[in-house]
Amino acid sequence: MQPTQYNPNKVKIIIKGQILLNRGDIATKTYFVRKGLLRSYTIDEKGKEHIFMFAPEDWVITDMVSQIYNIPSDLYIDALEETEVEILDNDTFEKINKAQPSSTSTEVERLMKRAAVLQKRVLLLMSATAKERYEDFIKTYPNIVQRVPQKMIASYLGITPEALSKIRGEITRNK
């Protein structure tokens, strides 16, 4: 996909560890990752972190529920690496459509891709084994397996780091 031509003032470098959205805030921006890696996650009442999604290059990330319904976010979004993003505020899509109608299909395609990945993830969490979920993770995010700590991948999969290590060992032995 070719990047859409956005207002250059909305391109920003995010430093590793910087939080773009705090739980409880209302999401007003969507982030298109040009380079780097973002993640969204929540923290439960016991202090355990649960990763919702990763956003590597050419992905978009936001809290859609917060943004669409104008309600407090359940998610945090932060940078796992130094990341270059295009920041899309709530009225960006309308502005793009008026200025460049042909670019709207690219944005819709990106959002549909994200929705499809999330739908598949929910179905896998409901019915797949941990090994199947890990194999799908590798297919979905082939370029970030070595960029993300094992504990974060385990959090994304809903398993312990020890269980993930066991799965990785099993896959390696069966190759």
N, C-alpha and C positions, 0 to 999 in steps of 0.2 A: 504494500500500500504506500502511496505517496503521501507525505505529510501535507495536511491542509495548510494553506497560507493564512496564518493568524496574525493578529496585531503583534509585532515584535516586542512590544512592551510587556507582553504577557508570558514571555519566556523567562524562566528563572532557574538558577542553580540551587539545588537543595543539598545541604551538607548532611553527611551520614549522621543518623540519630535525630535529625530535626523532625519534629512533629508537625504535620500539616493539618490534622484534624484531631481534636480532643473529644473523648466521649462526653456527651452532654451538650456540645456545641451543635448548632444547626449547620449542616453542610451547604455551602453556597458555591462550591467550586468542584470541578472535575479536573483531574490531572491526566494529561497524555504524556507518557514517558518517552522521551526522545532517546535518552541514554541513562543507564543506571537501573535501580531497583527500588520499588516501594512495596509496602505491605499494608494490609488492613487487619486489625485484630481487636479482640475484646479481652477484658480481664474479668474473671468471675469473682464471686464473693469470697472465695478462698485465696484469691490472689494469683490464680493460675491463668496463664495467657493462652488464648485460643486464636490461632491464625485463621482468618476468613479467606484471604486471597493474597497472592503476590501479583505485582504488576511490573514485569520486565519491559524491555524496549518494545515500542509499538502497542502497548496496552493502555487502557484507561482505568482509572480507579476513583471512586467516590463512595459515599454512603447514599445510595440511590433512594432508600426509604426516607431518610432525613431530608434529602434535597427535594424530592417530589412532594412530600407531605408537610414540609416545613416544620419538622419535629426534631427534638434533640437526638443526636446521633448515639447509636449503641457502639460505635467503632472508634478506634484510633487509626490514623494513617501516619506512617513515618517512613523515613528513608533508611534502607539497609546499606546503601552505598551513596557516594556523591551522585546526584541525579539531576539531569536536565529535564525540565518539564515544560509543557505548554499548559498554561492555566486557562481553563474555560469556565467563565462564570455563568450564572443561570440564564442570562439572556444571550450568550454567545451563539447558540445554535440558531436562534431567530435572526441575529445579525448576519451570520454566515449564509443562511438561506436567502436573505434579501440581497446580499452583496455577491454571492457566488452560489447560485442554486445547484450547480453540478457537484459541489463539494459536500452537500448534505448527504448524498448516498454513501460517501466514504465514512462519515460520522455514524450514520445508521448502521453500516456494516460493522464498525468497531464495537458499537454498543450491543449489536446482536451477537457478535462473537463472545463478548463478555457474558451476556445472559445465557448463552448456550453452555459455556464452561461451568457457570454456576448451577444450572439445571442438572448437568451431568454429575457435578460434585455432590449435590443433594441426593440424587438417586444412588450414587455409589456409597455414600455414608449410610443410607438406609439398608442397602442389600449386598454390598461387596465385602470381600475379605480385606484385611489390612494389606495383604500382598497385592491384590488387584487394585486397591486404591493407590499404592505406591507405584505400581506399573503405569497407572493412568497419570499420576503426577509427573513421571518422567516424560511421558508423551506430551502432556500439556505444557510443561515448563522445561524443555530439553536443555536450555541454556543456563539454567540457574541452579541445577543440582549441586555443582561445585562451588557456587557463590553463597549458599545459604547454610548456616549451621544445622547439623543433624537434628538438634532439639527443635528448631523451627519447622523443619519438614515433618517431624513427628507430631508437633502441635497441629499443623495443617491437616494431617491424616487422622488425628484423633487417637493417637497411640503414644506409648512411652518411647523415649529414645532407645531404650534397651530392646523393645520389640522391633523397632526399625532396624537396629543393628543386626538382629537375628534374621530379619527378612532380607536385608542386603547380603548377608553371608549365604543364605540359602540360594539366592539368585546367582551369586558368584559361583557357588559350587555346582549349580546346574547348567552352567554355560559350557 
